[in-house]
Amino acid sequence: MAVIKVPRPPAEAFDLNRPISTLLKNQVRHLQEAEFRLPASMQTNTYINAIKTEGEAAEYIRRVTEALHRAHAIGPEIGLRTGVRGAAPRRRTAGGDLAAAAESSPRKSKGKTAGTRKKRKARK
């Protein structure tokens, strides 16, 4: 296989004080959603709207990534939350949706009923 040489980026490309881009803001938001699934003791409690520079974003991303790695190493016994708040956890089995759909009876169309037909008034 041929080796493809990738040039190093210039030194001025790395700037921790540069304002955060929209792409980086979105990545921080997604990481916050993942962080909220961690137990409260493992969350960073960082207000992400206060993150204004790439350096601050990098620090937040590092802290959340480390917490996610620790939680993964500990395993499910720490009580990782899954799904939506307040909803019971869903367990899915392979082919469960297909089997349930095959067992249900097909719907029969009723057609128009008396309540849906347009009634005509007799002319006087």
Stockholm file with secondary structure:
# STOCKHOLM 1.0

chainA/1-124         MAVIKVPRPPAEAFDLNRPISTLLKNQVRHLQEAEFRLPASMQTNTYINAIKTEGEAAEYIRRVTEALHRAHAIGPEIGLRTGVRGAAPRRRTAGGDLAAAAESSPRKSKGKTAGTRKKRKARK
#=GR chainA/1-124 SS CCCCCCCCCCGGGCCTTSBCCHHHHHHHHHHHHHHTTSCGGGCCCCCGGGCCBHHHHHHHHHHHHHHHHHHHHHCGGGCCCCSSTTSCCCCCCTTHHHHHHHHSCCCCCCCCCTTTSCCCCCCC
#=GC SS_cons         CCCCCCCCCCGGGCCTTSBCCHHHHHHHHHHHHHHTTSCGGGCCCCCGGGCCBHHHHHHHHHHHHHHHHHHHHHCGGGCCCCSSTTSCCCCCCTTHHHHHHHHSCCCCCCCCCTTTSCCCCCCC
//
